[in-house]
């Protein structure tokens, strides 16, 4: 994708994220973050943002929340769900379970099928519609929503968010091999760490790749892999990367030395730059 096109998409995503109403967490004993299929990147980023703010949070798939978490909770939880839109039966299952238990749900995502929108409204679920061509808005919004006890770090993060459109050229220059690997289809797998998982899951929604935890990359004998990790995690994965290479895996490493909370955003920008101009769309 041309840099100018990518910058425009990022600017629009920032504007969209800035208009979204943050989940209401006041008085909640814990935040249950439920990600329905295709929206795992967004729930993962929100989980990281809350944990870095000292908020007690749990991130699980929507069905796990409905079946194994909410029925056995102690009460007082805030439930925040993410959807990929369309006919999201997982979100409906979560909404029905939460309503039966007397819990309210706030959900975010692109347009749902009208029948699902109506059903959610009848259940009292507040669905925040997010119309975003790039799919980036819900990856950016969690850093705007999270509580802000970060002091100097908060100012630095806000500066980074505001500078995302201008970061496009930096990403293209420093990660050209990663962009090329995604653009050409060279990568069979994209491997992730706890920090990079939201960004890597964003990649998987837009490119024909398989996911693998970086801790198990040595099992991918003979495969082509892009391995994403943050500099703060580097020491933990050196042995796994070395073992994988010795076993014949072809690995291109993507090391990101930024604040851990913005790492997924820069990975998502690589994904956007690797797309044809005509195909950027929300998941």
Secondary structure, DSSP 4 states (H G I P E B T S, - for coil): --HHHHHHHHHHHHHHHHHSPPP--TT-SEEEEEE-TT-HHHHHHHHHHHHHTT--EEEEEHHHIIIIIGGG--S-EEEEEE---BS-HHHHHHHHHHHHTT--EEEEESPBPHHHHHHHHHHT-EEEE---SSS-HHHHHHHHHS----THHHHHHHHHHHTHHHHHHHHHHHTHHHHHHHHHT--SEEEE-TTTHHHHHHHHHHSS-EEEEGGGGGG-TT-EEEEEEEGGGHHHHHHHHHHHHHTT-EEEEEEE-S-HHHHHHHHHHHHHHTS-TT-----
